[in-house]
Every structure is written in structure tokens, then in C-alpha cells.
């Protein structure tokens, strides 16, 4: 169970109030999800552009224009797909947690119910609080769940829809920097090389930026993202992607 799932599942007594965030992505997506969406958009765009040299050599500016339309169109399509997958994931997580709560609620005794809760939360909490503290917490969770009727399913919420929208925009917006060189430069091959350079720089920046959520060194993480992104794109091209 993720931290976000645990806090919103009803398995804790009182979920912490989230920090105020400035953008839709920051408010409705966790940093790992946001990073994944941006990386997906960048790598998808790089896969298109790195394999497009032959098209541009043969068709020049018209080939570059077609490449640009195809790249943006592909990221729009995948943004929509990612948004739909985000919704499905949210509904699945809540459904799974409701099932766990039902098992706890209907357990024969508190010990059985506590074992279910421990199996779900031990991995998350074992390095944070001691075993006696965990047993006490699990006991309170069990009493809280078993003393109240199960809640009805929430269905799709406003937060789900905004999260799906944020997923779409992160994938889509990641493709837009690739378009700028083609708008500003007449030479299609130079524009393509500049586009690739911009996307590779954004791969590095993504790793550098998201390293600040961890104890990783930003320059090292950024370099790993850059190398890893190039390797994934190369693999995709070699496999015909």
C-alpha cells in the first residue's frame, strides 16, 4: 500500500491534511506519478524524433511538419490513455481497500482482523515505529473499522478527474518543446538536432528536479535519467518502436 493509499483508505484514524500545492499536477498527483508522466512524454517524443532523420532528408520541411504533427498527435493520444489508466488505477485502489476493510469488519475476532491490517501496513511502518506501537495502532484501526458500518463506494471523484487531467497535460506538454526548433529554424535537419538536444536536456532536468524529493544527488540522478532515457529510446528504435 502506498502512503497516499494508506492515508485515504479509512485504515488510519485521521489522515493528515495535505500541504497546499500550487499546480494541478502537484495537488492531485504524487511526485513519482508526475515524474513518470513527464518521462513517458519525453521518451515517446524522443523515440519519434531520433528515428526521423531519413524522413526529413527525403522530404525536408514537409517531412518535418508531418513528423511534428505525428509526434504531438501521438502524445495527445497517449495523454488521454494515461488519464483513463489513472482513473482506473484510482478506482482499483479504492476497491481493493474497501475489500480489505470488509475483511477486517467481518473477521471472527480482533486478532484475525489485526493480522490483516498488519499484513497490509507492516512494510510501510516497520522502519518508522516500533512493533508494540504498531500493534497498538493496528488495534485502534481494527476497533475503528469494526465499530462502524462500511461506507459506500465513492465512485469517480472530482480529485480523480483532476488527476486524470493532470496526467494528460504532463504527457502532452512534454512533447511541446520538441516543436519549438521546427518553428524557429528553416533548416529541417538542424531543427531536428536542436529538438533532440532540447529533449535530452529536459530528461536531465527531470532527474535533477525530482532528485530533490529524495536524498539523491541532483547531478548524478539527472545524468542517470539522461543515460537511461537514451538507452530506452535506443532500445525502442532497435525493436521497431
C-alpha positions in Angstrom: 0.0 0.0 0.0 1.4 3.4 -0.9 1.4 6.3 1.6 -1.3 8.1 -0.3 -3.5 4.9 -0.3 -3.0 4.4 3.4 -4.0 7.9 4.3 -7.1 7.9 2.2 -8.3 4.3 2.8 -10.0 4.7 6.2 -7.4 2.3 7.7 -6.0 5.2 9.7 -7.7 7.2 12.4 -7.3 10.7 11.0 -5.4 11.3 7.7 -3.0 14.2 7.7 -4.1 17.3 5.9 -2.0 17.6 2.7 0.3 20.5 2.1 -1.0 23.3 0.0 0.2 22.9 -3.6 0.4 25.4 -6.4 -0.4 23.4 -9.7 -3.0 20.8 -10.6 -0.2 18.2 -11.0 1.3 19.0 -7.6 -2.1 19.0 -5.9 -3.6 15.8 -7.4 -0.6 13.6 -8.4 2.2 12.4 -6.2 5.8 13.3 -7.3 6.5 9.8 -8.6 3.4 9.7 -10.8 4.2 13.2 -12.2 7.8 12.2 -12.9 6.6 9.1 -14.7 4.2 11.0 -16.9 6.8 13.6 -17.9 9.4 10.9 -18.6 6.9 9.0 -20.7 6.1 12.1 -22.8 9.8 12.9 -23.3 10.8 9.4 -24.2 7.9 9.0 -26.6 8.8 12.2 -28.3 12.5 11.3 -28.5 11.6 7.9 -30.0 9.8 9.7 -32.8 12.4 12.4 -33.4 15.6 10.3 -33.2 14.3 7.9 -35.8 13.1 10.6 -38.1 16.4 11.6 -39.8 15.6 9.7 -43.0 12.2 11.2 -43.4 13.5 14.7 -43.1 16.4 14.0 -45.5 13.9 12.8 -48.1 11.0 15.3 -47.6 12.6 18.3 -46.0 10.3 20.8 -44.3 7.2 18.9 -45.3 8.6 15.8 -43.6 9.5 17.8 -40.6 5.9 19.2 -40.4 4.4 15.7 -40.7 6.8 14.5 -38.0 5.7 17.3 -35.7 2.0 16.6 -36.3 2.5 12.9 -35.7 4.6 13.4 -32.5 2.1 15.8 -31.0 -0.9 13.7 -32.1 0.7 10.6 -30.5 1.3 12.3 -27.2 -2.3 13.6 -27.2 -3.5 10.0 -27.7 -1.2 8.7 -25.0 -2.1 11.5 -22.7 -5.8 10.5 -23.0 -4.9 6.9 -22.4 -2.8 7.7 -19.4 -5.6 9.8 -18.0 -8.0 6.9 -18.4 -5.5 4.5 -16.8 -5.1 6.9 -13.9 -8.9 6.8 -13.3 -8.9 3.0 -13.5 -6.0 2.8 -11.0 -7.7 5.1 -8.5 -10.9 3.1 -8.7 -9.0 -0.2 -8.3 -7.0 1.1 -5.3 -10.2 2.2 -3.5 -12.0 -1.0 -4.4 -9.1 -3.1 -3.1 -9.0 -1.1 0.2 -12.8 -1.4 0.6 -12.4 -5.2 0.2 -9.7 -5.2 2.9 -11.9 -3.1 5.2 -14.7 -5.6 4.6 -12.4 -8.5 5.6 -11.4 -6.6 8.8 -15.0 -5.7 9.5 -16.3 -9.2 9.1 -13.4 -11.1 10.8 -14.2 -13.6 13.5 -12.2 -11.8 16.1 -9.9 -8.8 16.6 -6.7 -10.9 16.4 -7.6 -12.1 12.9 -8.6 -8.6 11.9 -5.3 -7.2 13.3 -3.3 -9.7 11.3 -5.0 -8.5 8.1 -4.1 -4.9 8.9 -0.6 -5.8 9.9 0.0 -7.6 6.6 -1.1 -4.5 4.8 0.8 -1.9 6.8 3.9 -3.6 8.3 6.1 -3.0 5.3 5.2 0.7 5.3 5.6 1.3 9.1 8.2 -1.2 10.3 11.1 1.3 9.9 9.0 4.2 11.4 7.6 2.9 14.7 8.3 0.0 17.0 6.4 -3.3 17.0 4.5 -2.5 20.2 3.5 0.8 18.7 2.4 -0.9 15.5 0.3 -3.4 17.5 -1.4 -0.6 19.4 -2.1 1.3 16.1 -3.4 -1.8 14.4 -5.7 -2.4 17.3 -7.2 1.1 17.1 -7.6 0.7 13.4 -9.5 -2.6 13.9 -11.7 -1.1 16.5 -12.5 1.9 14.3 -13.4 -0.3 11.3 -15.4 -2.9 13.2 -17.4 -0.4 15.2 -18.8 1.4 12.2 -20.8 0.3 9.1 -18.8 0.1 5.9 -19.1 3.1 3.7 -20.5 3.0 0.2 -18.1 3.3 -2.7 -17.2 6.9 -3.7 -17.1 6.2 -7.5 -15.2 8.7 -9.6 -14.5 11.8 -7.6 -13.5 15.4 -8.6 -9.9 14.7 -7.4 -9.8 11.6 -9.7 -10.9 13.7 -12.7 -8.4 16.5 -12.0 -5.7 13.8 -11.5 -6.5 12.3 -14.9 -6.4 15.8 -16.5 -3.0 16.4 -14.9 -1.8 13.1 -16.3 -2.9 14.1 -19.8 -1.3 17.5 -19.6 2.0 16.3 -18.3 2.4 13.8 -21.2 1.1 16.3 -23.8 3.2 19.3 -22.6 6.4 17.2 -22.6 6.1 17.0 -26.4 5.8 20.7 -27.0 9.4 21.7 -26.5 10.3 19.4 -29.4 8.2 21.6 -31.7 9.9 24.9 -31.0 13.0 24.4 -33.1 10.9 23.5 -36.1 9.0 26.8 -35.7 12.1 28.9 -35.4 14.6 27.3 -37.8 14.4 26.9 -41.6 16.9 24.0 -41.9 14.9 20.9 -41.0 17.9 18.8 -40.1 19.3 21.5 -37.8 15.9 21.9 -36.2 15.7 18.1 -35.6 19.1 18.1 -33.9 18.2 21.1 -31.8 14.9 19.4 -30.9 16.7 16.3 -29.8 19.1 18.3 -27.7 16.2 20.1 -26.0 14.5 16.8 -25.2 17.8 15.3 -23.8 18.3 18.4 -21.7 14.7 18.1 -20.3 15.5 14.4 -19.5 18.4 15.6 -17.4 16.4 18.4 -15.8 13.6 16.0 -14.9 16.0 13.8 -13.0 17.7 16.8 -11.4 14.3 18.2 -10.3 12.8 15.0 -8.9 16.0 14.1 -7.1 15.1 16.9 -4.6 12.2 14.7 -3.4 14.8 12.1 -2.3 18.3 12.0 -0.8 19.8 11.5 -4.2 22.4 13.9 -5.6 20.6 16.0 -8.3 23.5 16.0 -10.8 24.0 12.2 -10.5 20.3 11.5 -10.8 19.9 13.9 -13.7 22.8 12.2 -15.5 21.3 8.7 -14.8 17.9 9.9 -16.2 19.7 11.2 -19.3 21.7 8.0 -19.9 18.7 5.8 -19.1 16.4 7.8 -21.4 18.8 7.5 -24.3 19.1 3.7 -23.6 15.3 3.3 -23.6 14.9 5.2 -26.8 17.7 3.3 -28.5 16.0 0.0 -27.4 12.6 1.2 -28.7 14.1 2.2 -32.1 16.0 -1.1 -32.4 12.8 -3.1 -31.7 10.9 -1.0 -34.3 9.1 1.3 -31.8 
